[in-house]
Amino acid sequence: MKTLSYKNTKISYTDSGDGTTIVLLHGFLENKKMWKDYITFFSDKYRVITIDLLGHGESDSLGYVHSMEENANVVQEVLQHLKIEKATVLGHSMGGYVGLAFAELFPKNINKLVLLNSTSKADSHEKKINRNRAIKAVKQNYVNFVSLAIGNLFSENNRTRLADEIEKAKVQALKTPLQGIVASLEGMKVRKDRESLLKQNLFPTLLILGKKDPVLNYEENSTQIENTNVKLVSFEDGHMSQIENKEELKTVLLDFFE
């Protein structure tokens, strides 16, 4: 485990392989350990950096709101520390929100962007209400909230087939401290809409969506790439493509990274 200090806060990251840099950013209730197979797969050809975002994994929390911009600054801090000038950024779900914030704040430092089960759209009024409900629920019953939240990310037909993988994801999610969960929910709730960034076509962008994603409506989120050069890849499963569609995803990413 490698660490650095950002605003007196410990940030944990990994650094493997050589070549063009790829940064892998996990989603809400996840951490850098979810990328283990992908590090092994890609580090033969690329330099692969994984980072625990604020309040997740082995990175500490920083205040009561972990904004996407603050997390993007963390990513930039890691890259500067490693003297990396340009990187391809892949973000899963919340990691995609951070990737978009990074692209907006540091456009000269981004090579390509992958939004994996993610969106450039801001939270709707209804989703903001749901974030507030989630904050209340996790404060009332932490274990129950986390377990339900993870299970609900997978498509229904995979919940039996991938029972072992789901259990592993729950074990990792339960390591996320309450402050990290609440601060991330607050940060996602207030994040800005970045659809205009996709329309500027500043760098190659890939959007990967699951047709049976229980948390990101497929039809609604397909519309964000209209009148853009963003490439869309669709899988038949849920919100956890890195687990539900692992081998297909590796192939798609390898093709995009080249």
C-alpha positions in Angstrom: 0.0 0.0 0.0 1.3 3.5 -1.0 0.0 6.6 0.7 0.4 10.4 0.5 -1.1 13.3 2.5 -3.7 15.6 0.9 -4.8 18.4 3.2 -3.5 16.4 6.2 -5.6 13.5 5.1 -4.2 10.0 4.2 -4.8 8.9 0.6 -4.1 5.3 -0.4 -3.2 4.2 -3.9 -1.5 1.5 -5.9 1.0 1.9 -8.8 1.7 -1.0 -11.1 3.3 -1.6 -14.5 4.8 0.6 -17.1 3.6 2.5 -20.2 0.7 4.9 -20.8 -1.0 5.6 -17.5 -4.5 4.4 -16.7 -6.3 5.6 -13.5 -9.0 3.3 -12.2 -11.6 5.0 -9.9 -14.0 2.9 -7.9 -17.6 3.8 -7.1 -19.6 4.5 -3.9 -19.2 1.9 -1.2 -16.3 0.3 -3.2 -12.5 0.7 -2.9 -9.4 0.1 -5.0 -9.4 -3.6 -4.2 -12.2 -4.2 -6.7 -9.7 -3.6 -9.5 -7.4 -6.4 -8.5 -8.1 -8.6 -11.7 -7.9 -5.5 -13.9 -4.5 -4.4 -12.5 -3.2 -7.9 -13.3 -4.7 -7.8 -16.8 -3.7 -4.3 -17.8 -0.3 -3.8 -16.0 1.5 -6.0 -18.6 0.9 -3.2 -21.1 0.1 -0.1 -19.1 0.9 1.8 -15.9 -2.1 1.3 -13.8 -3.0 3.6 -10.9 -5.8 2.8 -8.5 -6.9 5.3 -5.8 -9.1 5.0 -2.7 -11.4 8.0 -3.0 -12.1 10.1 0.1 -13.7 8.2 3.0 -13.4 4.8 1.1 -11.0 1.9 1.5 -7.8 3.0 3.2 -8.2 6.7 2.5 -9.4 8.9 5.3 -12.5 11.2 5.3 -12.2 15.0 4.8 -15.0 16.9 6.4 -18.8 16.4 6.0 -19.1 16.7 2.2 -16.8 14.9 -0.2 -17.4 16.8 -3.4 -16.6 15.4 -6.8 -14.2 18.3 -7.3 -12.4 17.5 -4.0 -12.0 13.9 -5.1 -10.7 15.1 -8.5 -8.1 17.2 -6.7 -7.0 14.0 -4.8 -6.5 12.3 -8.2 -4.4 15.2 -9.4 -2.4 15.1 -6.2 -1.6 11.4 -6.7 -0.6 12.0 -10.4 1.6 15.0 -9.5 3.2 13.0 -6.7 4.1 10.3 -9.3 5.2 12.9 -11.9 2.5 11.8 -14.3 1.4 14.5 -16.7 -1.3 12.8 -18.6 -3.6 9.8 -18.0 -6.6 7.9 -19.2 -9.2 7.9 -16.5 -11.8 5.2 -16.0 -14.5 5.8 -13.3 -17.2 3.4 -12.1 -20.4 5.1 -11.1 -19.3 7.8 -8.5 -15.8 7.3 -9.9 -17.2 8.5 -13.2 -18.5 11.7 -11.6 -15.0 12.2 -10.2 -13.5 11.5 -13.6 -15.7 14.2 -15.2 -14.8 16.7 -12.5 -11.1 15.9 -13.1 -11.6 16.4 -16.9 -13.2 19.7 -16.3 -10.6 20.9 -13.8 -7.5 19.5 -15.4 -8.3 19.2 -19.2 -4.6 19.1 -20.1 -4.0 16.1 -17.9 -6.6 13.8 -19.4 -5.9 11.5 -22.4 -9.2 9.5 -22.6 -12.2 9.1 -20.3 -14.3 6.0 -19.6 -17.7 6.4 -17.8 -18.5 2.9 -16.5 -22.1 2.6 -15.3 -22.0 6.4 -14.8 -23.6 9.6 -16.0 -22.7 13.2 -16.8 -26.2 14.2 -15.6 -26.7 15.9 -12.2 -29.1 14.3 -9.7 -32.8 14.9 -10.4 -35.0 16.4 -7.6 -36.2 12.8 -6.9 -32.7 11.4 -6.7 -31.7 14.2 -4.3 -34.6 13.2 -2.1 -33.4 9.6 -2.3 -29.9 10.6 -1.3 -31.4 12.3 1.9 -33.3 9.1 2.6 -30.2 7.1 2.2 -28.3 9.4 4.7 -31.1 8.9 7.2 -31.2 5.1 6.6 -27.4 4.6 7.0 -27.4 6.5 10.2 -30.3 4.4 11.6 -29.0 1.0 10.5 -25.5 1.0 8.9 -25.2 -2.8 8.2 -28.6 -3.2 6.8 -28.2 -0.1 4.5 -24.9 -1.2 3.1 -26.0 -4.8 2.5 -29.1 -3.8 0.7 -27.3 -1.1 -1.3 -24.8 -3.5 -2.7 -27.3 -6.3 -3.5 -29.5 -3.8 -5.4 -26.7 -2.8 -7.8 -26.8 -6.2 -9.6 -29.4 -7.2 -12.2 -31.9 -9.6 -10.7 -30.9 -12.5 -12.8 -27.3 -12.2 -11.5 -28.1 -12.1 -7.8 -28.0 -15.9 -7.5 -25.3 -16.6 -10.1 -22.9 -14.1 -8.6 -23.9 -14.6 -4.9 -20.2 -15.2 -3.9 -19.1 -12.0 -5.7 -21.9 -10.0 -4.1 -20.9 -11.2 -0.7 -17.3 -10.2 -1.3 -18.5 -6.7 -2.4 -20.6 -6.4 0.8 -17.6 -7.3 2.9 -15.5 -4.5 1.3 -18.4 -2.1 1.5 -18.8 -2.7 5.2 -15.3 -1.4 5.7 -16.5 2.1 4.5 -16.9 4.3 7.6 -20.2 6.1 8.3 -18.6 9.5 7.7 -17.3 8.4 4.3 -20.7 7.1 3.3 -22.6 10.3 4.4 -20.0 12.7 3.0 -20.1 10.9 -0.4 -23.9 10.9 -0.5 -23.8 14.7 0.2 -21.2 15.2 -2.5 -23.1 13.2 -5.2 -26.3 15.0 -4.3 -24.8 18.5 -5.0 -22.6 17.5 -8.0 -23.1 19.7 -11.1 -24.4 18.6 -14.5 -21.5 18.0 -16.9 -23.4 17.0 -20.1 -21.9 20.0 -21.8 -18.4 18.6 -21.3 -19.3 15.6 -23.4 -20.6 17.8 -26.1 -17.3 19.7 -26.4 -15.6 16.5 -27.7 -12.3 17.5 -26.1 -10.9 13.9 -25.7 -12.0 10.4 -26.7 -14.8 9.3 -24.3 -16.4 5.9 -23.8 -19.8 5.4 -22.0 -20.6 1.9 -20.8 -24.1 1.2 -19.6 -26.0 -1.9 -18.4 -29.5 -2.4 -19.9 -30.8 -3.8 -16.7 -29.1 -1.3 -14.4 -31.3 -0.9 -11.3 -29.9 2.5 -10.3 -29.1 4.2 -13.7 -32.0 4.0 -16.1 -30.5 2.8 -19.4 -32.8 4.8 -21.8 -32.6 8.0 -19.9 -28.8 7.9 -19.7 -28.3 6.9 -23.3 -29.6 10.4 -24.2 -26.6 12.1 -22.7 -24.4 11.3 -25.7 -26.7 12.7 -28.4 -24.8 15.1 -30.7 -21.4 14.0 -29.2 -18.6 11.8 -30.4 -18.9 9.6 -27.3 -18.9 5.9 -28.0 -21.6 3.8 -26.3 -21.1 0.2 -25.3 -24.1 -1.6 -23.8 -24.1 -4.8 -21.7 -27.2 -6.9 -20.9 -26.8 -6.7 -17.1 -26.8 -4.3 -14.2 -24.8 -1.6 -12.5 -21.7 -3.7 -11.7 -20.3 -4.3 -15.2 -16.8 -4.8 -13.8 -18.1 -8.0 -12.1 -21.2 -8.9 -14.1 -19.5 -8.6 -17.5 -15.8 -8.9 -16.5 -14.4 -10.6 -19.6 -16.3 -8.6 -22.2 -15.4 -5.4 -20.3 -11.7 -6.2 -20.4 -11.9 -6.7 -24.2 -13.8 -3.4 -24.7 -11.4 -1.5 -22.6 -8.3 -3.0 -24.2 -9.7 -1.9 -27.6 -10.4 1.7 -26.3 -7.1 2.2 -24.5 -5.0 1.4 -27.6 
